[in-house]
Amino acid sequence: MSTKHSVPVSIEPSAPVPTRTKGLTRPLVGPSRLQLVPILIDTSGSMAGQKRLDVSDATGKLVGALAHPSNRGAFHVVIEGYNSTSKTLVPRTPAQDIRPEALIVPPDACTGLTNFVSALEAAVKHMDAIASLPGTWLPSVVVMLTDGHFNTGGKPETIATAIKARATLVCVGFGGDADMTMLSSLATSPTHAIQASNAGDLRRYFATIGQTASLAALTGQSVAELLGPALTRSKKS
């Protein structure tokens, strides 16, 4: 299979990472208690080639963790690609129902500039859309990935602040050109922003996000409180 056009993405359910549960073990998720994870993927021109394939593979690790049977189908995922504007690549779908091939970012998607505002506005749109759906929706976990810095669409701080008032925002920089100063200011806290130097780092961090979100929902802990330390541990491993 040529890596110019496709990548062997796998979705392998991975169990939540054990950690202290503070005595809370009552599951918060299930068929009627749900959680949305919008994944915002930079599809600007600089993401073409191997980076596109690496991100597709890492996204499989994140979705696989959310698809673990212990989550009882609670996690829904939406994947938004963004460059000068944003476009939904995978509509809201239960994590366990997403096919691996759906996670491959199309080669022709990577073009244009980088618009953080458009990406974050798309996350708000998806979060607003679940408000009228059946069931109880826990606060979302928004994951935004970029390999650079915004260069169109205006400053993203205002929309990021609005998201943080209702969700956990994790920002992942991929490669040495990612603007980690900006990403740290946009994320829920500086510990919720992390830089992946290579594809292996990216896979590990994405898996950690999925595993930690699962653990938080299953044990009644705060996902925001767990994710920062979990990402720091993952960075050191």
C-alpha positions in Angstrom: 0.0 0.0 0.0 1.5 3.3 -1.0 2.0 5.8 1.8 1.5 8.6 -0.6 -2.3 8.2 -0.5 -3.1 6.0 2.5 -1.8 4.8 5.8 -2.7 1.6 7.8 -4.6 3.3 10.5 -5.8 1.0 13.3 -8.4 1.5 16.0 -7.4 -0.8 18.9 -9.4 -0.2 22.1 -7.1 0.5 25.0 -8.0 0.5 28.6 -8.0 3.6 30.8 -4.7 4.2 32.5 -5.0 3.3 36.3 -4.5 6.2 38.7 -5.7 7.3 42.0 -9.5 7.5 42.0 -10.0 9.6 45.2 -12.6 7.0 46.3 -14.9 7.8 43.4 -15.8 4.7 41.4 -19.3 5.4 40.2 -19.3 5.4 36.4 -20.5 8.7 34.9 -20.9 7.5 31.4 -23.0 5.0 29.5 -25.8 4.8 26.9 -27.6 7.8 28.5 -24.6 9.7 29.9 -22.5 10.7 27.0 -19.4 12.8 26.2 -18.4 14.5 22.9 -14.7 14.7 21.8 -14.2 17.2 19.0 -10.8 16.6 17.4 -9.6 19.6 15.4 -6.8 18.7 12.9 -4.7 21.3 11.1 -5.0 20.6 7.4 -3.0 23.6 6.1 -0.5 23.1 3.4 2.4 22.3 5.8 0.5 19.2 7.0 0.7 17.5 3.6 2.8 14.4 3.1 4.1 12.3 6.1 2.6 14.6 8.7 -0.9 13.9 7.3 -0.3 10.2 7.7 1.2 10.5 11.1 -1.8 12.5 12.4 -4.2 10.0 10.9 -2.4 7.1 12.7 -2.3 9.0 16.0 -6.0 9.8 15.8 -6.7 6.1 15.6 -5.0 5.7 19.0 -7.2 8.4 20.5 -10.4 7.0 19.0 -9.4 3.5 20.1 -9.1 4.5 23.7 -12.5 6.1 23.6 -14.0 3.0 22.0 -12.9 0.7 24.9 -15.9 -1.5 25.9 -15.7 -0.3 29.5 -17.0 3.1 28.2 -20.2 1.4 27.1 -20.5 3.5 24.0 -20.5 6.8 25.8 -18.0 8.7 23.8 -18.9 10.4 20.5 -16.2 11.8 18.2 -16.4 14.5 15.6 -13.3 15.3 13.5 -12.9 18.7 12.0 -10.1 19.6 9.5 -9.1 23.3 9.4 -6.9 25.4 7.2 -8.1 28.8 5.9 -11.6 27.6 6.9 -12.9 24.4 8.6 -14.5 21.3 7.2 -16.0 18.3 9.0 -14.1 15.2 8.1 -16.0 12.7 10.3 -19.4 13.8 11.6 -20.4 13.0 15.1 -20.2 9.3 15.5 -19.9 6.9 18.5 -16.2 6.1 18.9 -16.7 2.3 18.5 -18.6 2.8 15.2 -15.8 4.7 13.4 -14.0 2.8 10.7 -10.2 3.1 10.5 -10.3 4.3 6.9 -12.5 7.2 8.0 -9.6 8.6 10.0 -7.3 9.0 7.1 -7.0 12.7 6.3 -7.5 13.0 2.5 -4.4 14.1 0.6 -6.2 17.0 -1.1 -7.4 18.3 2.2 -4.0 19.8 3.1 -3.9 23.2 1.6 -4.2 26.9 2.5 -3.4 28.8 5.7 -4.0 28.1 9.4 -7.1 29.5 11.0 -7.4 28.7 14.7 -10.6 30.8 15.1 -12.4 28.7 12.4 -11.4 25.5 14.1 -12.5 26.6 17.6 -15.8 28.0 16.2 -16.4 24.6 14.6 -15.9 23.0 18.1 -18.5 25.4 19.5 -20.9 24.5 16.7 -20.6 20.8 17.4 -21.0 21.3 21.2 -24.1 23.4 20.6 -25.6 20.7 18.3 -25.7 18.1 21.1 -27.7 20.3 23.4 -31.0 19.2 21.9 -30.1 15.5 21.7 -31.4 12.8 24.1 -29.4 11.8 27.1 -27.1 13.8 29.5 -24.0 15.2 27.9 -21.0 15.7 30.1 -18.7 18.7 29.3 -16.8 18.0 26.1 -13.1 17.4 25.7 -11.8 19.4 22.7 -8.4 18.4 21.2 -6.8 20.8 18.8 -3.6 19.9 16.8 -1.4 22.1 14.7 2.1 22.1 13.3 2.6 25.8 13.3 0.8 29.0 14.3 -2.3 30.8 13.1 -1.8 33.2 10.1 -5.4 34.0 9.1 -8.8 34.4 10.8 -7.8 36.8 13.6 -6.8 36.1 17.2 -8.2 33.0 18.8 -8.0 33.9 22.5 -11.7 35.0 22.9 -13.2 31.9 21.4 -10.8 29.7 23.3 -11.9 31.4 26.6 -15.5 30.7 25.7 -14.7 27.0 25.1 -12.8 26.7 28.4 -15.9 27.9 30.2 -17.8 24.8 29.1 -15.2 22.2 28.1 -11.6 21.0 28.6 -9.4 22.3 25.8 -6.2 20.3 25.0 -3.7 21.8 22.5 -1.1 19.6 20.8 1.8 21.0 18.8 3.3 18.7 16.2 6.9 19.3 15.3 9.4 22.1 16.1 7.5 24.9 14.3 4.4 24.7 16.5 3.8 27.9 18.5 3.7 26.4 22.0 3.5 29.8 23.7 0.2 30.4 21.9 -1.1 26.9 22.4 -0.3 27.0 26.1 -2.3 30.2 26.4 -5.3 28.7 24.6 -5.4 25.4 26.4 -7.3 24.9 29.7 -3.9 25.3 31.4 -0.3 25.2 30.3 -0.1 21.6 31.3 -3.0 20.9 28.8 -0.7 21.9 25.9 2.0 19.5 24.8 4.5 19.3 21.9 5.0 16.1 20.0 8.5 16.1 18.4 7.8 13.0 16.3 5.1 10.6 15.2 5.8 8.3 18.2 5.2 11.1 20.7 2.0 12.1 18.9 0.6 8.5 19.1 1.5 8.3 22.8 0.0 11.7 23.6 -3.2 11.0 21.7 -3.6 7.6 23.4 -3.1 9.3 26.8 -5.8 11.8 26.1 -8.3 9.1 25.2 -7.3 6.9 28.1 -7.5 9.7 30.6 -10.8 11.0 29.4 -12.1 7.5 29.8 -10.8 7.1 33.3 -12.2 10.5 34.4 -15.7 9.6 33.1 -15.6 6.1 34.5 -14.5 7.2 38.0 -16.2 10.5 38.4 -13.0 12.5 38.5 -12.4 15.8 36.7 -11.0 15.3 33.3 -9.3 18.7 33.5 -7.5 17.7 36.7 -6.4 14.4 35.4 -5.3 15.3 31.9 -2.5 17.8 32.8 -0.6 15.4 35.0 -1.2 12.5 32.7 0.3 14.4 29.7 3.3 15.4 31.8 3.9 11.8 32.7 3.5 10.7 29.1 6.0 13.3 28.0 8.6 11.9 30.4 8.0 8.2 29.5 
